[in-house]
Amino acid sequence: MEKIIAIQGAEGSNHHKVARDFYGEDIQLIECMSFDTLVASLLDKSANLGVMALENTIAGSIIPNYALIDNNNLHIIGEEYLNIHHHLMALKGQKIEDIKEVWSHPMALLQCKEFFKKYSHIKLVEDVDTAEVAKRIAKENLKGIAAIAPKIAAEIFHLAIIEDEIQTIKDNSTRFVIVQTNEPLINKEVNKASLKFQLNHKRGSLAAILNVLSDCKMNLTKIQSLPVIETPWKYSFFVDVTFDDYKEYQKAKAIIEIMAEEFKILGTYKNGRI
């Protein structure tokens, strides 16, 4: 089946890099300027796979994306941890002294703010997407304008990299997940799972669930709570666990299903950090 992959952002973005890392270059992209549009393209079958950022080492969890995956019954089938590198790029033949404005996504501008303190002549302008700006510079032959974008964007749009690695914090990593609408076949080689459950307000109810995970040799790598919109002061818990023994995972799943008020598997897949 042809891989039609919805990504947030444009060709040349980090989402595009993850899609290419997972499925190679023989893919068809659907560029989406928001995660809501990305999910809509999966639901209307325009795309059969989606790449979504879920958390960042600096910015933390992208909480609305947890809700999008849950509310639309998407299935996580894989993940990738990507080190984020910001590069300053422009049309060939220009130096940083020739650049009057830098256009990029607000988060990219924020993460590179320290670098631009040395260049007071450059105006920073917020834009919709890192790679989309790079594409526009190339297409419209915009001189004096630079983009902050991943290296892949410079390759695709034939731009020159004026400065490498301009991000303030060098160790900046984002976790991306691959999602689809269809429930995948069970693969016994999986060693990570994303789960969601709701608990009653009884004292120790969360501790009891965590004890089950520990007893079944699950390693808890993430826990995130989200309010249940229709029930004030009630929360859903989203957890990621890794495991070595699939049978122990099945055992934990069976026990939690009995203990929790609501229990859902968002996905089982291979750990992207191994």
Secondary structure as GFF3:
##gff-version 3
##sequence-region A 1 274
A	DSSP	beta_strand	4	8	.	.	.	ID=ss1
A	DSSP	alpha_helix	14	23	.	.	.	ID=ss2
A	DSSP	beta_strand	28	32	.	.	.	ID=ss3
A	DSSP	alpha_helix	35	43	.	.	.	ID=ss4
A	DSSP	beta_strand	49	56	.	.	.	ID=ss5
A	DSSP	beta_strand	60	61	.	.	.	ID=ss6
A	DSSP	alpha_helix	63	71	.	.	.	ID=ss7
A	DSSP	beta_strand	75	83	.	.	.	ID=ss8
A	DSSP	beta_strand	87	90	.	.	.	ID=ss9
A	DSSP	three_ten_helix	96	98	.	.	.	ID=ss10
A	DSSP	beta_strand	101	104	.	.	.	ID=ss11
A	DSSP	alpha_helix	106	111	.	.	.	ID=ss12
A	DSSP	alpha_helix	113	116	.	.	.	ID=ss13
A	DSSP	beta_strand	123	126	.	.	.	ID=ss14
A	DSSP	alpha_helix	130	140	.	.	.	ID=ss15
A	DSSP	beta_strand	145	149	.	.	.	ID=ss16
A	DSSP	alpha_helix	151	157	.	.	.	ID=ss17
A	DSSP	beta_strand	160	163	.	.	.	ID=ss18
A	DSSP	beta_strand	173	180	.	.	.	ID=ss19
A	DSSP	beta_strand	192	198	.	.	.	ID=ss20
A	DSSP	alpha_helix	205	215	.	.	.	ID=ss21
A	DSSP	beta_strand	219	227	.	.	.	ID=ss22
A	DSSP	beta_strand	235	242	.	.	.	ID=ss23
A	DSSP	alpha_helix	246	259	.	.	.	ID=ss24
A	DSSP	beta_strand	262	269	.	.	.	ID=ss25
###
